[in-house]
Amino acid sequence: MTVTVIALLSINEDEPAALGEYLRITGPLLDRAGAKILKRFELSEILVGPRPAQTAVIVEYPDRAAVDMVFKSGEYQRAIPARDRAFSRYNITIGVGDDGPVTVAEQIG
C-alpha cells in the first residue's frame, strides 16, 4: 500500500550550498525508493494559526519499507548536517487517509 509523506519546509536562504548538497544526496535516494513528488506548493496565505512553513511537498512512496529505506539509510544520515543547515524548518510526517471526498466533520475530526 502506498504511503503519503508530507514535508513542511522553510529554506534557509543563507545556505544555498547546503541545500544543493542535501538535494544531491536525497534525489537519488528518492529515485531508488520509487518515491514520486506529487505536489509542491508555497504556503502563501495563512488563514488561521501560525505559519507552519514556507513550502509543503507531498511525496508518495510505494510502501512503508521504501520510506524507511530513505530515512534510515546511511546516505540520509550523512545528509543530516547539510539538511540542518539548508532548512530553518523541516517537518516530515506520514499522512493517513484515502483520496475520496471528505465531509466537513471528517476534515476537522
C-alpha positions as CSV (number, residue, x, y, z in Angstrom):
1,M,0.0,0.0,0.0
2,T,1.3,3.4,-0.9
3,V,2.4,5.8,1.8
4,T,2.0,9.6,1.6
5,V,4.7,11.7,3.2
6,I,4.0,15.4,3.8
7,A,7.0,17.7,4.2
8,L,6.6,21.2,5.7
9,L,9.8,23.1,4.9
10,S,11.3,26.6,5.2
11,I,14.6,27.0,3.3
12,N,17.5,28.8,4.9
13,E,18.3,31.3,2.2
14,D,21.8,31.9,3.7
15,E,22.8,28.3,3.0
16,P,22.3,27.5,-0.7
17,A,25.4,25.2,-0.8
18,A,23.9,23.1,2.0
19,L,20.6,22.9,0.1
20,G,22.4,21.7,-3.0
21,E,24.4,19.1,-1.1
22,Y,21.2,17.8,0.6
23,L,19.3,17.6,-2.8
24,R,22.3,15.8,-4.5
25,I,22.1,13.1,-1.8
26,T,18.3,12.8,-1.4
27,G,17.3,12.9,-5.1
28,P,18.9,9.6,-5.9
29,L,17.6,8.1,-2.7
30,L,14.0,9.0,-3.6
31,D,14.5,7.6,-7.1
32,R,15.8,4.3,-5.7
33,A,12.9,4.1,-3.3
34,G,10.4,4.6,-6.1
35,A,9.1,7.8,-4.5
36,K,7.2,10.4,-6.5
37,I,6.7,14.0,-5.7
38,L,3.0,14.5,-6.2
39,K,2.7,18.2,-5.4
40,R,4.8,21.1,-4.2
41,F,3.4,24.4,-3.3
42,E,4.2,27.6,-1.4
43,L,2.1,28.3,1.7
44,S,1.4,31.9,0.9
45,E,-1.7,33.0,2.9
46,I,-2.3,31.7,6.4
47,L,-6.0,32.0,7.4
48,V,-5.8,30.7,11.0
49,G,-2.9,30.0,13.2
50,P,0.9,30.4,12.9
51,R,2.7,29.8,9.6
52,P,3.8,26.1,9.7
53,A,6.4,26.6,6.9
54,Q,7.1,28.3,3.6
55,T,6.6,25.2,1.4
56,A,4.6,22.0,1.5
57,V,5.7,18.9,-0.5
58,I,3.6,15.8,-0.9
59,V,5.6,12.6,-1.7
60,E,4.1,9.2,-2.5
61,Y,6.2,6.1,-1.6
62,P,5.3,2.6,-2.8
63,D,5.2,1.3,0.8
64,R,6.4,2.0,4.3
65,A,9.6,0.0,3.7
66,A,10.5,2.5,1.0
67,V,10.1,5.4,3.4
68,D,12.3,3.6,5.9
69,M,14.9,2.8,3.2
70,V,15.3,6.6,2.6
71,F,15.2,8.0,6.1
72,K,17.1,5.2,7.9
73,S,19.8,4.8,5.2
74,G,23.4,5.7,5.9
75,E,23.3,8.1,3.0
76,Y,20.4,10.0,4.6
77,Q,22.1,10.0,7.9
78,R,25.2,11.6,6.3
79,A,22.9,14.3,4.7
80,I,21.5,15.4,8.1
81,P,24.2,18.1,8.8
82,A,23.5,19.6,5.3
83,R,19.8,19.3,5.9
84,D,20.0,21.1,9.3
85,R,21.9,24.0,7.6
86,A,19.7,24.1,4.5
87,F,16.3,24.4,6.3
88,S,15.2,26.6,9.1
89,R,12.1,24.4,9.4
90,Y,11.9,20.8,8.4
91,N,8.9,18.7,9.5
92,I,8.2,15.4,7.8
93,T,5.1,13.4,8.6
94,I,3.1,10.4,7.2
95,G,-0.4,11.2,6.1
96,V,-3.1,8.6,6.6
97,G,-6.3,8.6,4.7
98,D,-7.7,7.9,1.2
99,D,-8.2,10.1,-1.8
100,G,-12.0,10.1,-1.7
101,P,-14.2,13.1,-0.9
102,V,-14.5,14.1,2.8
103,T,-17.2,15.8,4.8
104,V,-16.5,18.9,6.9
105,A,-16.8,16.7,10.0
106,E,-14.1,14.4,8.6
107,Q,-11.9,17.3,7.8
108,I,-11.8,18.6,11.3
109,G,-12.3,15.3,13.2
